[in-house]
Amino acid sequence: MGFDILSLILFLPLAGSILVLLIPKENKNLIKGASLVFSLPSLVLSGLLYYYFDHSLGAMQFQVNVPWVRSVGLFYQLGVDGISLPLVILTALLSTVSLLASWTINEKVKGYFSLMLLLETGMLGVFLALDFILFFIFWELVLLPMYFIIGLWGGPRRDYASTKFFLYTLLGSVLLLVGILLLYFSSGLKTFDMVRLINAPLPAAIENLVYLLTFVGFAVKVPIWPFHSWLPDAHVEAPTAGSVLLAGILLKMGTYGFVRVSIPILPGASRYFATALAILAVISIIYGAFCAMAQKDIKKLVAYSSVSHMGYVMLGVASLAPQAVNGAVLQMVSHGLITGMLFLLVGMIYERTHTRMIPELGGLSTRMPVIAGILAFTSFASLGLPGLSGFWAEFLVLLGTFSVGLAFYKTMAVLAALGIVITAGYFLWMLQRVILQTYHGPAIELPRISFRELVYLAPLIMLIILIGIYPGIALEMINSTVLAILG
């Protein structure tokens, strides 16, 4: 393509964030409309990227490379491949969906929508950046808007949740930066170029140390057990759109870091620590599933389900098998679609019933039949029903892990499969109580689903079905890059 499409995708939301601040705060509808106008083009352009993307190439495409600070080897460097492009599209889609879902926000509207657009730029930048310092700037940029979104528009314990989120992720970010600087000085290449640093000549001890430093930064973001404790609080207290982006995109930044940085740049350390990483992944799968089953708050149930589902991504990363890594990347996309929609549905239910407690939510099949039906559909997708996107992602992770051939990985695959059974258990139990159980509360007529809500749920539903029926629409571009990364 003949123009810098990546910079347009990246900075249009930032331009919208600045413009929104110039609109008088009384013009709430204008603020909301302007936010949507500056988010939609990034979604459309990311669709064009997919159309023009050469799925057979495992290399970076649409690259931008402009000198930034030559003296230290810094470049404004962007690019996409089969791993980052699906996440760019997912980010643009969920950002637009979140803005539509936030239409009912009526307090501090200007600040809220400006922060949402700033957050979109930060998330897109993480997946587009090919210079480590640029990557880290966007990585840190994401912290501030999400901190304020939770802290100003969150629930009763928002101060605690936002502070915990910020401190956890800041600690991880500091160690990540130390790892990046150690890599820069130890490689001998004097560059922050993420592509050039692939297979940099590092001593084994230095490579292992860089891996451990970056591991903490990425693991906190995933979050993998035992770095997960900030996640349930942040999810429960965040407003609906905040939870959607937190689960749908921010968690993927951590897993993306493992696939983009750890595997190709630190291959020896990735193999050395693979066993430990696989153990942590399986613990996350089973622990998160059991915690989800114990929850009475439906939003907290979905939050702990994320800990479990992200464990499958990490198991795929740990196995270093092509099928499993393909499944891990597909799971990032599938989880973003499915869990993002679950949080949207939980928000709809809470707006109508003013409760998230499962024992208080009976009979939704008759009180809100369309929302109840979509909740059942999304829950089945999350538990891995064949024909929906969640099935292929987890199937490939388990198949790839089992095919490694070692007894250890076969054991890990069997234990991870147990997590699927527990996941089916807690989702079916939740559906039985929320949808099918007789409601004994006061007879209050609840608003049915609105046209606006159907509009932003429809693309998520269609993509979950499309990927479930034809996973090749994503796997064709993912596989070529995965094979190139695994070398």
Disulfide bonds with the S-S distance in Angstrom:
none
